[in-house]
Amino acid sequence: MVASFSKDEDTLTGLRQQPAGRLGKPEDIANAALFLVSDDADFIHAVTLPVDGGLIETL
């Protein structure tokens, strides 16, 4: 999905704005999904869980 990303200034600027300092990985989404289907999340209902490395908080 990110294979076409270049090292141009726009891309580098976007990464600098990312609080986590890196692009997300498939494992980041998978870990959130695994948590939500686990017993540890059995009292969590009707919420949005952004898995975005903190980006939504900086917008």
N, C-alpha and C positions, 0 to 999 in steps of 0.2 A: 504494500500500500504506500509506503514511503520511498520506494526505490527510485521514483522519479524526482525526489527532492534534490535540489542542487545546493551548492554551498554559496549561492548568491546572497547578497546583503539582506534582501527581504526575508529569506529563510533564517539567516543567522539572527536577525532582529527578532523574529518570532520566537526563536528558542531562548533568547535572552529575556523575553517577557514571561516565559514559563517558569513559575516559582520552583518547580521540581528540577529545573535545569536540564531536562531531557525529554525526549518524546516518550509517550506511553508505549507499553509493550502489551501484547496479548495476555500475558500473565497477570497484568494489573487488572484487567477486566475479569479474567477467570477467578482471581482471588476474591474480588468483590462478590461475584456470583456465588462462589462456594460459601462465603460467609453468610450471605442472605438465605441460603437454603439449609444452613446448619442450625443446630439447636441453640447456638449462641445468639441467633437473631430471632428467636421465636416470639419475642414481644415487640418486634419492629413491624409496623403496618403503615401503608399508604404514605411513604416518603420517597423523595427522589434522592438517590445517592450518586452525586457526581464523582466520577472517577476520571479526574482531569488534571491531577497534579497541582491543584490549587488555583488553576487558571481562572475559574469563574469568580473567585474572590477578588481578583485584581482588575476585573473589567469594570 
